């Protein structure tokens, strides 16, 4: 039986500065998808509202992004490119249809993941069903306020990573964000961990919870999800 994984990306292209719009950092979706699809999984793509998922091209042109092999491969698969324009609405998703959920990053996620009641409700549903919860970079913001069925923060006392304050400073985004990911994860009780060198890949795994620090970590999160799926399948 083919295992299905739900990937969630942002609907927000909220400008960070000087009118430069943000959105999904494409490789954070494609690098993960590349790994799990190679392992035989099928992916569906959703967003808080459904519909269009804007791409962040503020730092690099789209042509440069297409030099990334995972991005180029993704854009040649019709049902995946269709999903970027016509993503599923998270409110219409059923957790029982999937083995895992993955929150892709990009600065856009800072403006609609944590703020979406539908996404928060669905994450609680996935957690309660003992599904794998995973995310990378700013996508991890979606987990800050997520509660378990008893009303406790799911990140409390768990080893978690995500884009650091210092990385946001180096990205010249820190003063334009609605909150700081590292700071608010800690305030929610997470045991936040990061690499000493910024932008180096780092993945944290605890129970069914897998997080990656930055774009370089997306493939590592995918590998950790596949490993966990295999482990669950052998139990």
C-alpha positions in Angstrom: 0.0 0.0 0.0 1.4 3.4 -1.0 2.0 5.7 2.0 0.7 9.2 1.6 2.3 12.3 3.0 0.6 15.7 3.2 2.8 18.7 2.5 1.6 22.1 3.7 2.8 25.4 2.2 2.0 29.0 2.7 -0.6 31.2 0.9 1.1 34.4 2.1 3.3 36.6 0.0 3.4 39.3 2.6 6.2 41.8 1.8 9.2 41.7 4.1 10.7 45.0 3.1 10.7 47.5 0.2 7.7 45.8 -1.4 9.6 42.5 -1.9 7.1 39.7 -1.5 7.8 36.5 0.3 6.1 33.1 0.0 7.3 29.5 -0.2 11.0 28.8 -0.4 10.6 26.2 -3.2 13.5 23.9 -2.3 12.1 23.4 1.2 9.2 21.6 -0.5 10.9 20.0 -3.4 13.9 18.6 -1.5 11.6 16.9 1.0 9.3 15.6 -1.8 12.2 14.3 -3.8 13.3 12.1 -0.9 9.9 10.7 0.1 8.7 10.1 -3.4 12.0 8.2 -4.2 11.1 6.0 -1.2 7.7 5.2 -2.8 5.5 7.7 -1.0 2.9 9.9 -2.7 2.6 13.5 -1.7 -0.4 15.8 -1.7 0.0 19.6 -1.3 -2.2 21.7 0.8 -2.2 25.2 2.3 -4.2 27.1 5.0 -6.7 28.5 2.5 -6.2 26.3 -0.5 -5.5 27.6 -4.0 -2.3 29.5 -5.0 1.0 29.0 -3.2 3.2 32.0 -4.0 6.9 31.4 -4.5 9.6 33.5 -2.7 11.9 34.9 -5.4 13.1 37.8 -3.4 16.7 36.7 -3.1 17.2 34.7 -6.3 15.6 34.8 -9.6 13.3 31.9 -10.6 15.8 30.9 -13.3 18.5 30.4 -10.7 16.1 28.4 -8.5 15.5 26.1 -11.5 19.2 25.2 -11.5 18.4 23.2 -8.4 17.9 19.6 -9.6 15.0 18.9 -7.2 13.2 22.1 -8.2 13.6 21.4 -11.9 12.4 17.8 -11.5 9.4 19.0 -9.5 8.4 21.6 -12.1 8.4 18.8 -14.8 5.7 16.8 -12.9 2.3 18.2 -14.0 0.2 17.2 -10.9 2.8 18.8 -8.6 3.0 22.1 -10.5 -0.8 22.1 -10.7 -0.8 21.8 -6.9 1.1 25.0 -6.5 -1.7 26.9 -8.1 -4.5 24.7 -6.9 -3.5 23.4 -3.5 -5.9 21.6 -1.2 -7.6 23.5 1.6 -6.3 22.2 4.9 -9.8 22.3 6.3 -10.9 19.6 3.8 -8.1 17.2 4.7 -8.7 14.0 6.7 -5.8 12.9 8.9 -6.6 9.2 8.4 -5.7 9.5 4.7 -2.0 10.3 5.5 0.9 8.8 7.5 2.6 12.1 8.0 2.3 15.9 7.6 5.2 18.2 6.6 5.2 22.0 7.0 7.3 23.6 4.3 9.0 26.9 5.1 9.7 30.2 3.5 9.0 33.5 5.3 5.4 33.4 4.1 4.7 30.7 6.7 5.4 33.2 9.5 2.3 35.1 8.4 -0.3 32.3 8.1 0.7 29.0 9.7 0.5 29.9 13.3 -2.4 32.2 12.6 -4.6 29.6 10.8 -7.2 28.0 13.1 -7.9 25.4 10.4 -4.2 24.4 10.3 -3.9 24.4 14.1 -7.0 22.1 14.3 -5.6 19.8 11.7 -2.2 19.5 13.4 -4.0 18.5 16.6 -5.9 15.9 14.7 -2.7 14.5 13.2 -1.0 14.5 16.6 -4.0 12.7 18.2 -4.0 10.1 15.5 -0.3 9.3 16.3 0.8 10.5 12.8 4.3 11.8 12.0 4.6 15.6 12.4 7.4 17.2 10.5 8.5 20.6 9.3 11.5 22.7 8.2 12.8 26.2 8.7 10.0 28.8 9.2 7.4 26.0 8.6 8.1 24.9 12.2 6.2 28.1 13.2 3.0 26.1 12.6 3.8 24.0 15.7 4.3 26.8 18.2 0.7 27.1 19.3 -0.5 23.6 18.4 -2.1 21.8 21.3 -2.6 18.1 22.0 -6.1 16.8 22.8 -5.5 17.7 26.5 -4.7 21.3 25.6 -1.0 21.1 26.1 1.6 22.6 23.7 3.0 19.7 21.6 6.4 21.3 21.5 6.7 21.5 25.3 9.8 19.7 26.5 10.6 18.4 23.0 13.8 18.8 21.1 12.9 21.1 18.3 14.8 23.2 15.7 13.9 25.8 13.1 15.3 28.9 11.5 17.3 30.7 14.2 17.1 34.4 15.2 20.7 34.8 13.9 19.9 33.3 10.6 16.9 35.7 10.2 19.2 38.5 11.1 21.7 37.4 8.4 18.8 37.1 6.0 17.9 40.8 6.7 14.4 39.7 7.7 14.4 39.9 11.5 12.9 43.3 11.8 10.1 42.6 9.4 8.7 39.5 10.9 5.5 39.3 13.1 7.5 37.2 15.7 10.8 35.4 16.0 10.6 31.6 15.6 13.5 30.7 17.9 12.2 33.0 20.7 8.6 31.9 20.5 9.5 28.2 20.4 11.4 28.6 23.6 8.5 30.5 25.2 6.2 27.6 24.3 8.5 25.3 26.3 10.4 23.7 23.4 14.0 22.5 23.9 15.3 24.6 21.0 18.5 23.4 19.3 20.6 24.9 16.5 23.9 24.4 14.7 26.7 26.6 15.8 27.4 27.6 12.2 24.3 29.3 10.6 22.7 27.7 7.5 24.2 24.3 8.2 21.8 21.4 8.1 20.4 20.1 11.3 17.5 17.7 12.0 15.9 17.0 15.4 13.8 13.8 16.0 11.8 13.0 19.1 9.0 10.5 19.1 6.8 11.3 16.1 8.1 14.9 15.8 10.8 15.8 13.2 12.1 19.3 12.5 14.8 20.8 10.4 16.6 24.1 11.0 16.9 25.7 7.6 16.6 25.0 3.8 19.6 22.8 3.8 17.8 20.5 6.3 14.8 19.6 4.1 16.3 16.5 2.6 17.4 15.4 6.1 13.8 15.8 7.3 12.6 13.7 4.4 15.1 10.9 5.2 14.1 11.0 8.9 10.4 10.7 7.9 11.1 7.8 5.6 13.1 6.0 8.3 10.3 6.6 10.8 7.7 5.3 8.4 9.8 2.1 7.9 10.1 1.7 11.6 6.3 2.1 12.1 5.7 -0.4 9.3 7.9 -3.0 10.9 6.2 -2.7 14.3 
